[in-house]
Amino acid sequence: MPALGLALLQALWAGWVLALQPPPPTAFTPNGTRLQHLARDPTSGTLYLGATNFLFQLSPELQLEANVSTGPVLDSRDCLPPVMPDECPQAQPTSNLNQLLLVSPGALVVCGSVHQGVCEQRRLGQLGQLLLRPERPGDTQYVAANDPTVSTVGLVAQGPSGEPLLFVGRGYTSRGVGGGIPPITTRALQPPDPQAAFSYEETAKLAVGRLSEYSHHFVSAFAHGASAYFLFLRRDLQAQSRAFRAYVSRVCLRDQHYYSYVELPLACQGGRYGLIQAAAVAVSAEVAQGEVLFVAFSSAAPPTVGRPPLAAAGTTGASALCAFPLDEVDHLANRTRDACYTREGRAEDGAEVAYIEYDVNSDCAQLPVDTLDAYPCGSDHTPSPMASRVPLEATPVLEWPGVQLTAVAITVEDGHTIAFLGDSQGQLHRVYLGPGSDGQPYSTQIVQQGSAVSRDLIFDGAFEHLYVMTQSTGSLSLAVDSPPLTLGYHVSVSMELRFGAVVIAEAALSFYDCVAITLLRPSAP
């Protein structure tokens, strides 16, 4: 064969082999800083990263478009902003960790750990343009926890008049003004006076007595229907052990006084898995009808003092993924509300199923039955805040010994539910959750060895790729796809490309049973 023909064959073969290999993940790795949060603008696809002393704006392909320095700044947790050297001699240059990063209509909401957790708004697509930052914030404008080790979560949703509101859950901090800030608040983003932004003075807050003893640890917040939901751990002061316990709470988006607030204990495998690590909401017909709250739990024993341990702290113990249909969450919340409104907190058999939590001056009542329809979001004469004695229970859809899960994302491909699970060792696992699944991963990808995967797992707009983040790396994962068939459904064929007696190249190729593939993925050709 002429040399040109041989070269052409070699080029074609090389191209064929390369085409069989998946492209490596795209990655963005900033130098000298740690990443805390990831947010995506659903309109443009632009990504935003919150990091220690920096903010980054990236294209959907993870190309850097802009960055802004946010620290170090002169600060002390014992001083109120603005921090001046002559008024706060103990202030030192302090790193600013990102505590909250959310996309709102027309603005990026950014809250840091310095200056008592104050927030600012920046223009979407133009990160360097500051839209709003309170000049002399009052204590009702301190949003995020001023301790980087204390969690803060949030969501942006529409208020009663269509205005954007910021719902925030933050843990207790003992220094500065943190001890007096309610654990859950609703804050104005676009008030008539811009300098009043982020205040909860005219909106809503969850009143809590003995705040330091409850010691909330927030994991997630999301909106569903006409309500906001918070997922957290707190001490159960009703129990003798006073250990931390998992809860989900609900409040009406239009409730300006938290009259509708109700919280429910969560139990995964009867409480064997007690510590929430991450969560995601998705529609999965294979698991339940409607939207489902998927929660990753750790089997670590809930502490009675201190704070709940982070999954990233070690790899001992086990993890489980439990699924709570949101219809069941709402059903138990409604039952709890109904019992507290009309039956003094008792079920038909007389057992106490609802009570008033947080040491406030209120009690479950015996109001007329029509109160439920007349005041679905409560009123000044209805009891609050309500809590259920009865936990919402679920059986794990998977259990993994020796693994600490740190992140969850769920998608559905051709009717098949696929879970993306990040762990404390920097690995991303893909698991099929449908019928016949053994709960084991069919694919594992190392994002960054030894660095926990962040809770902020975000799909692109087409649900074709997943953005994954660790403390020092932001990555675009391999394409989302249906789970492959097991090894028993394919054959491996050895192939050789020869020129006479000379073997030019060889490879083993796998061919799947087309009938079996069609059963698994109906849209496959």
Phi, psi and omega per residue, in radians:
M1 nan 2.408 3.097
P2 -1.022 2.677 -3.117
A3 -1.021 -0.645 3.140
L4 -1.095 -0.705 3.119
G5 -1.123 -0.721 3.103
L6 -1.111 -0.752 3.124
A7 -1.096 -0.678 3.131
L8 -1.134 -0.740 3.099
L9 -1.071 -0.761 3.139
Q10 -1.098 -0.705 3.136
A11 -1.151 -0.764 3.120
L12 -1.084 -0.763 -3.138
W13 -1.106 -0.771 3.134
A14 -1.057 -0.745 3.116
G15 -1.111 -0.664 3.129
W16 -1.116 -0.815 -3.120
V17 -1.128 -0.769 -3.134
L18 -1.105 -0.591 -3.130
A19 -1.169 -0.404 -3.140
L20 -1.383 -0.263 -3.104
Q21 -1.618 2.310 3.104
P22 -1.175 2.546 3.129
P23 -1.173 2.562 3.121
P24 -1.165 2.640 -3.141
P25 -1.107 2.495 2.984
T26 -1.285 2.576 -3.113
A27 -2.534 2.596 2.997
F28 -2.129 2.122 -3.105
T29 -2.195 1.800 3.102
P30 -1.289 2.593 -3.137
N31 -1.629 2.340 2.972
G32 1.312 0.328 3.092
T33 -2.576 2.866 3.110
R34 -1.964 2.440 -3.129
L35 -1.550 2.434 3.104
Q36 -2.021 -0.742 -3.035
H37 -2.449 2.678 3.133
L38 -2.276 2.351 3.088
A39 -2.405 2.661 -3.114
R40 -2.276 2.316 3.039
D41 -1.394 1.978 -3.069
P42 -1.158 -0.352 -3.129
T43 -1.374 -0.850 -3.078
S44 -1.734 -0.340 -3.043
G45 1.451 -0.039 3.138
T46 -1.093 2.463 -3.138
L47 -1.865 2.586 3.083
Y48 -2.257 2.355 3.118
L49 -2.049 2.276 3.024
G50 -1.764 2.216 -3.052
A51 -2.375 3.036 3.059
T52 -1.157 1.973 3.093
N53 1.237 0.143 -3.127
F54 -2.567 2.694 2.889
L55 -2.147 2.515 3.141
F56 -2.231 2.484 3.012
Q57 -2.010 2.190 -3.080
L58 -2.166 2.674 2.998
S59 -1.299 2.932 3.080
P60 -1.020 -0.381 3.114
E61 -1.624 0.217 3.100
L62 1.200 0.517 3.007
Q63 -1.544 2.303 -3.110
L64 -1.163 2.197 3.112
E65 -1.901 -0.551 -3.136
A66 -2.870 2.713 3.008
N67 -2.548 2.642 -3.091
V68 -2.347 2.368 3.065
S69 -1.465 2.333 3.139
T70 -2.087 0.038 -3.118
G71 -3.114 -3.141 -0.042
P72 -1.173 2.720 3.105
V73 -2.297 2.775 3.089
L74 -1.237 2.145 -3.050
D75 -2.804 2.756 2.962
S76 -2.647 2.394 3.130
R77 -1.128 -0.296 -3.123
D78 -1.556 -0.010 -3.090
C79 -2.073 2.658 -3.131
L80 -1.746 2.517 3.134
P81 -1.305 2.686 -0.064
P82 -1.254 2.406 -3.067
V83 -1.503 2.066 -3.141
M84 -1.988 2.410 -3.101
P85 -0.989 -0.671 -3.094
D86 -1.294 -0.440 3.130
E87 -1.632 -0.317 -3.105
C88 -2.411 1.325 -3.060
P89 -1.111 -0.372 -3.132
Q90 -1.440 -0.068 -3.114
A91 -1.125 2.472 3.140
Q92 -2.329 2.745 3.006
P93 -0.999 2.132 -2.991
T94 -2.227 2.340 3.084
S95 -1.185 2.521 -3.116
N96 -1.883 1.859 3.101
L97 -1.568 2.452 3.137
N98 -1.317 2.155 -3.125
Q99 -1.802 -0.461 -3.101
L100 -2.650 2.327 -3.120
L101 -2.502 1.886 -3.036
L102 -2.378 2.513 3.049
V103 -1.608 2.149 3.064
S104 -2.072 2.968 -3.138
P105 -0.987 1.911 3.078
G106 1.430 -0.026 -3.063
A107 -2.640 2.692 3.009
L108 -1.782 2.128 3.122
V109 -1.555 2.167 -3.083
V110 -2.234 2.190 3.095
C111 -2.236 2.336 -3.130
G112 -1.962 -3.123 -3.108
S113 -1.571 -0.172 -3.113
V114 -1.646 2.947 3.086
H115 0.904 0.794 3.076
Q116 1.072 0.454 3.050
G117 1.349 0.509 3.125
V118 -1.204 2.760 -3.091
C119 -2.059 2.933 3.049
E120 -2.534 2.872 3.068
Q121 -2.103 2.326 3.118
R122 -2.121 2.679 -3.072
R123 -1.272 2.325 3.084
L124 -1.128 2.344 -3.139
G125 1.438 -0.235 3.109
Q126 -2.361 1.289 -2.977
L127 -0.989 -0.579 -3.092
G128 -1.274 -0.160 -3.103
Q129 -1.623 1.914 3.114
L130 -1.410 2.147 -3.140
L131 -1.587 -0.687 -3.019
L132 -2.788 2.323 2.971
R133 -2.625 2.097 3.135
P134 -0.966 2.281 -3.070
E135 -1.296 -0.783 3.107
R136 -2.284 1.355 -3.039
P137 -1.153 2.482 3.030
G138 -1.576 3.050 -3.047
D139 -1.166 -0.338 3.081
T140 -1.386 -0.067 3.113
Q141 -1.846 0.132 3.051
Y142 -1.483 2.009 -2.932
V143 -1.774 -1.081 -3.033
A144 -1.482 2.820 3.070
A145 -1.140 2.355 -3.131
N146 -1.457 0.099 3.055
D147 -1.971 2.054 -3.087
P148 -1.056 -0.341 3.139
T149 -1.501 -0.066 3.134
V150 -1.808 2.304 -2.995
S151 -1.354 2.631 3.007
T152 -2.385 2.325 3.079
V153 -2.263 2.857 3.130
G154 -2.924 2.967 3.047
L155 -2.661 2.715 3.070
V156 -1.935 2.241 3.140
A157 -2.517 2.913 -3.130
Q158 -1.417 2.443 3.076
G159 -1.521 -2.984 -3.073
P160 -1.010 -0.560 -3.109
S161 -1.837 0.270 3.140
G162 1.512 0.022 -3.134
E163 -1.347 2.574 3.110
P164 -1.287 2.327 3.102
L165 -2.144 2.578 3.114
L166 -1.840 2.044 3.075
F167 -1.730 2.208 -3.010
V168 -2.244 2.372 2.950
G169 -2.074 2.207 -3.108
R170 -2.419 2.546 -3.140
G171 -1.359 2.948 -3.111
Y172 -1.370 2.374 2.991
T173 -2.235 2.481 -2.998
S174 -1.568 -0.388 -3.080
R175 -1.695 2.707 -3.097
G176 1.214 -2.505 -3.128
V177 -1.668 0.083 -3.053
G178 -1.008 -0.544 -3.102
G179 -1.200 -0.265 -3.115
G180 -1.858 0.036 -3.108
I181 -1.595 2.236 -3.125
P182 -1.035 2.645 -3.104
P183 -1.201 -0.513 3.119
I184 -2.272 2.266 -3.120
T185 -2.456 2.766 3.008
T186 -2.044 2.241 -2.983
R187 -2.203 2.516 -3.131
A188 -1.370 2.331 3.070
L189 -1.731 -0.500 -3.117
Q190 -2.303 1.090 3.119
P191 -1.277 2.873 3.096
P192 -0.962 -0.694 3.071
D193 -1.714 1.908 -3.093
P194 -0.972 -0.526 -3.134
Q195 -1.249 -0.149 3.072
A196 -1.639 0.072 -3.136
A197 -1.031 2.560 3.120
F198 1.316 0.087 3.123
S199 -1.461 2.587 3.032
Y200 -1.901 0.240 -3.106
E201 -1.025 -0.768 -3.057
E202 -1.788 0.175 -3.123
T203 -2.074 -2.110 -2.959
A204 -2.351 2.708 3.081
K205 -2.709 2.658 3.058
L206 -1.591 1.968 3.140
A207 -1.354 2.251 -3.084
V208 -2.365 2.209 2.966
G209 -1.526 2.718 -3.131
R210 0.904 0.842 -3.037
L211 -0.972 -0.728 -3.087
S212 -1.143 -0.495 -3.111
E213 -1.339 -0.554 3.108
Y214 -1.274 -0.690 3.025
S215 0.861 1.135 3.140
H216 -1.079 2.513 3.025
H217 -2.280 1.815 -3.018
F218 -1.500 2.498 -3.113
V219 -2.029 -0.672 -3.051
S220 -2.766 2.772 3.031
A221 -2.529 2.474 3.140
F222 -2.738 2.816 3.090
A223 -1.898 2.525 3.106
H224 -2.620 2.125 -3.092
G225 1.097 -2.221 -3.106
A226 -1.805 0.381 -3.060
S227 -2.298 2.737 2.968
A228 -1.855 2.513 -3.098
Y229 -2.212 2.502 3.078
F230 -2.212 2.411 3.123
L231 -2.006 2.199 -3.022
F232 -2.759 2.932 2.953
L233 -1.933 2.512 2.992
R234 -2.684 2.858 3.082
R235 -1.223 2.409 3.048
D236 -1.575 1.654 -3.094
L237 -1.278 -0.163 3.074
Q238 -1.408 -0.329 -3.113
A239 -1.599 2.654 -3.119
Q240 -1.129 -0.632 -3.108
S241 -1.309 -0.412 -3.079
R242 0.992 0.511 -3.136
A243 -1.311 2.820 3.077
F244 -1.202 2.551 -3.131
R245 -2.460 2.664 -3.105
A246 -1.502 2.419 -3.139
Y247 -2.439 2.700 2.875
V248 -2.176 2.378 3.141
S249 -2.131 2.750 -3.117
R250 -2.376 2.456 3.054
V251 -2.545 2.479 3.118
C252 -1.113 2.418 3.121
L253 -1.078 -0.551 -3.093
R254 -1.638 0.087 -3.119
D255 -1.414 1.935 -3.076
Q256 -1.499 -0.053 -3.083
H257 -2.333 0.096 3.138
Y258 1.084 0.515 3.021
Y259 -1.117 -0.482 -3.061
S260 -1.571 0.013 -3.031
Y261 -1.100 2.272 3.079
V262 -2.559 2.449 3.120
E263 -2.260 2.622 -3.030
L264 -2.242 2.369 3.004
P265 -1.220 2.537 3.069
L266 -1.939 2.394 3.140
A267 -2.260 2.050 3.085
C268 -1.828 2.053 -3.083
Q269 0.989 0.898 3.086
G270 1.138 0.345 3.139
G271 1.624 0.022 3.114
R272 -1.054 -0.651 3.063
Y273 -1.787 1.904 -2.934
G274 -1.860 -0.322 -3.023
L275 -1.909 2.126 3.085
I276 -1.288 2.385 3.093
Q277 -2.031 -0.590 -3.115
A278 -2.877 2.891 -3.107
A279 -2.735 2.786 3.072
A280 -2.680 2.609 3.097
V281 -1.971 2.297 -3.135
A282 -2.707 2.780 3.027
V283 -1.538 2.218 -3.128
S284 -2.538 1.752 -3.133
A285 -1.172 -0.390 3.140
E286 -1.309 -0.396 -3.116
V287 -1.754 -0.788 3.134
A288 -2.899 2.899 3.078
Q289 -1.369 2.472 3.120
G290 1.375 -2.890 -3.104
E291 -1.350 2.558 -3.069
V292 -2.231 2.391 3.034
L293 -1.626 1.921 3.088
F294 -1.650 2.199 -3.062
V295 -2.211 2.243 3.042
A296 -1.574 2.218 -3.126
F297 -2.037 2.688 3.005
S298 -1.916 2.610 3.123
S299 -1.514 0.017 3.124
A300 -0.978 2.455 -3.118
A301 -1.155 2.212 3.112
P302 -1.053 2.271 -3.129
P303 -1.297 2.793 3.071
T304 -1.823 -0.250 3.068
V305 -2.340 2.884 3.135
G306 1.263 -2.583 -3.103
R307 -2.080 2.775 3.077
P308 -1.090 2.415 3.127
P309 -1.241 2.560 3.075
L310 -1.443 2.577 3.122
A311 -1.079 -0.547 -3.090
A312 -1.220 -0.166 -3.084
A313 -1.253 -0.316 -3.137
G314 -3.069 3.106 -3.083
T315 -2.079 0.194 3.133
T316 -1.364 2.931 3.123
G317 1.435 -2.736 -3.079
A318 -2.512 2.895 3.102
S319 -2.257 2.727 3.078
A320 -2.489 2.673 3.039
L321 -1.998 2.046 3.125
C322 -1.946 2.568 -3.097
A323 -2.033 2.177 3.130
F324 -2.066 1.822 3.087
P325 -0.996 2.325 -3.105
L326 -1.140 -0.440 3.034
D327 -1.084 -0.646 3.116
E328 -1.283 -0.629 3.056
V329 -1.043 -0.847 -3.132
D330 -1.146 -0.651 -3.130
H331 -1.099 -0.795 3.133
L332 -1.211 -0.639 3.088
A333 -1.093 -0.723 3.124
N334 -1.177 -0.704 3.096
R335 -1.093 -0.713 3.117
T336 -1.107 -0.800 3.103
R337 -1.065 -0.789 -3.096
D338 -1.092 -0.744 -3.139
A339 -1.148 -0.659 -3.114
C340 -1.305 -0.544 3.134
Y341 -1.318 -0.757 -2.889
T342 -2.070 -0.200 -3.085
R343 -2.306 0.458 3.111
E344 0.954 0.556 3.063
G345 1.466 0.210 -3.057
R346 -1.979 2.635 3.063
A347 -1.393 3.092 -3.130
E348 -1.061 -0.503 -3.136
D349 -1.517 0.055 3.095
G350 1.640 -0.152 -3.141
A351 -1.269 2.465 3.116
E352 -1.284 2.145 -3.130
V353 -2.095 -0.221 -3.129
A354 -2.461 2.618 3.137
Y355 -2.701 2.998 3.093
I356 -1.692 2.202 -3.070
E357 -1.795 2.933 2.972
Y358 1.308 0.417 2.986
D359 0.972 0.728 3.082
V360 -1.796 2.831 -3.070
N361 -1.463 1.367 3.139
S362 -2.762 2.746 3.119
D363 -2.514 2.617 3.018
C364 -1.030 2.555 -2.945
A365 -2.165 -3.063 3.079
Q366 -2.251 1.179 -3.114
L367 -1.448 2.872 3.098
P368 -1.012 2.595 -3.095
V369 -1.053 -0.572 -3.114
D370 -1.219 -0.088 3.067
T371 -1.057 -0.599 -3.091
L372 -1.080 -0.734 -3.137
D373 -1.418 -0.597 -3.084
A374 -1.287 -0.543 -3.079
Y375 -2.322 1.184 -3.116
P376 -1.094 -0.424 3.092
C377 -1.926 0.356 3.069
G378 1.364 3.075 3.129
S379 -2.757 -3.121 -3.083
D380 -1.218 -0.217 3.137
H381 -1.818 0.031 3.111
T382 -1.690 2.583 -3.104
P383 -1.228 2.563 3.092
S384 -2.964 2.774 -0.094
P385 -1.428 2.450 -3.027
M386 -1.684 2.663 3.082
A387 -2.513 2.661 -3.123
S388 -1.695 2.394 2.979
R389 -1.355 -0.402 -3.049
V390 -1.642 2.163 3.125
P391 -1.365 2.706 2.972
L392 -1.571 2.060 -3.008
E393 -1.844 2.639 3.097
A394 -2.597 2.627 3.049
T395 -1.679 2.367 -3.092
P396 -1.036 2.455 2.997
V397 -1.478 -0.276 2.979
L398 -2.777 2.662 3.080
E399 -2.367 2.269 -3.132
W400 -2.192 1.980 3.045
P401 -1.300 2.550 3.058
G402 1.259 0.215 -3.139
V403 -2.203 2.363 3.059
Q404 -1.914 1.868 3.124
L405 -1.313 2.481 -3.128
T406 -2.219 -0.192 -3.061
A407 -2.668 2.580 -3.134
V408 -2.426 2.356 2.946
A409 -2.489 2.461 -3.069
I410 -2.214 2.392 3.014
T411 -2.456 2.874 3.118
V412 -2.147 2.144 3.134
E413 -2.075 2.019 -3.114
D414 0.918 0.699 3.093
G415 1.476 -0.021 -3.099
H416 -1.829 2.255 -3.093
T417 -1.467 2.167 -3.125
I418 -2.117 2.234 3.092
A419 -1.799 2.332 2.986
F420 -1.839 2.075 -3.026
L421 -2.134 2.085 3.061
G422 -1.634 2.622 -3.129
D423 -2.203 3.103 -3.044
S424 -1.272 -0.188 -3.132
Q425 -1.771 0.222 3.068
G426 1.446 0.365 -3.136
Q427 -1.865 2.569 3.069
L428 -2.045 2.081 -3.099
H429 -1.854 2.488 3.021
R430 -1.945 2.237 -3.050
V431 -2.309 2.327 3.027
Y432 -1.474 2.251 -3.058
L433 -1.863 0.080 -3.062
G434 -1.408 -3.031 -3.139
P435 -0.984 2.412 3.126
G436 1.490 -0.076 -3.131
S437 -1.269 2.465 3.059
D438 -1.643 0.084 3.102
G439 1.325 0.172 3.141
Q440 -1.779 2.618 -3.108
P441 -1.205 2.463 3.024
Y442 -1.707 -0.091 3.102
S443 -2.727 2.386 3.072
T444 -2.326 2.277 -3.106
Q445 -2.163 2.304 3.075
I446 -1.487 2.022 3.104
V447 -1.452 -0.924 3.033
Q448 -2.716 1.994 -3.049
Q449 -1.013 2.208 3.038
G450 1.440 -0.013 -3.138
S451 -2.011 2.121 -3.032
A452 -1.025 2.458 3.061
V453 -1.284 2.327 -3.118
S454 -1.207 2.669 3.054
R455 -1.092 -0.395 -3.058
D456 -1.393 1.272 2.993
L457 -1.592 2.149 -3.031
I458 -2.311 2.272 3.062
F459 -1.428 2.700 2.987
D460 -1.315 3.097 -3.025
G461 -1.104 -0.512 -3.122
A462 -1.632 0.028 -3.080
F463 0.983 0.626 3.109
E464 -1.776 -0.403 3.135
H465 -2.382 2.802 -3.110
L466 -2.203 2.266 3.062
Y467 -1.537 2.229 -3.055
V468 -2.183 2.438 -3.078
M469 -2.360 2.449 2.920
T470 -2.025 -2.987 -3.106
Q471 -1.117 -0.463 -3.066
S472 -2.237 0.060 -3.108
T473 -2.454 2.345 2.956
G474 -1.924 2.211 -3.040
S475 -2.236 2.644 2.962
L476 -1.786 2.029 -3.006
S477 -1.299 3.046 3.023
L478 -1.122 2.835 -3.037
A479 -1.044 2.490 3.016
V480 -1.217 2.387 -3.130
D481 -2.708 2.938 3.082
S482 -1.168 2.665 3.121
P483 -1.139 2.485 3.110
P484 -1.260 2.873 3.067
L485 -1.315 2.827 3.120
T486 -1.235 2.910 -3.080
L487 -1.041 -0.448 -3.137
G488 -1.228 -0.146 -3.094
Y489 -1.839 0.233 3.086
H490 -2.450 2.837 3.092
V491 -2.090 2.576 3.125
S492 -1.884 2.226 -3.089
V493 -2.104 2.196 3.073
S494 -1.433 2.316 -3.126
M495 -2.228 2.511 3.101
E496 -2.269 2.506 3.011
L497 -1.913 2.005 -3.020
R498 -2.007 2.643 2.911
F499 -2.178 1.688 -2.995
G500 1.202 -2.201 3.124
A501 -1.590 0.000 -3.080
V502 -1.619 2.184 3.071
V503 -1.457 1.961 -3.118
I504 -1.392 -0.722 3.134
A505 -2.765 2.727 3.096
E506 -2.589 2.688 -3.140
A507 -2.841 2.749 3.036
A508 -1.827 2.119 -3.117
L509 -1.927 2.470 3.131
S510 -1.793 2.332 3.095
F511 -2.113 2.226 -3.107
Y512 -1.596 2.667 3.073
D513 -1.171 1.967 -3.044
C514 -1.098 -0.612 3.129
V515 -1.124 -0.773 3.141
A516 -1.155 -0.673 3.119
I517 -1.100 -0.731 -3.134
T518 -1.095 -0.638 3.100
L519 -1.137 -0.647 -3.120
L520 -1.376 -0.663 -3.077
R521 -2.313 1.593 -3.028
P522 -1.001 -0.496 -3.086
S523 -1.429 -0.073 -3.133
A524 -1.153 2.494 -3.137
P525 -1.230 nan nan
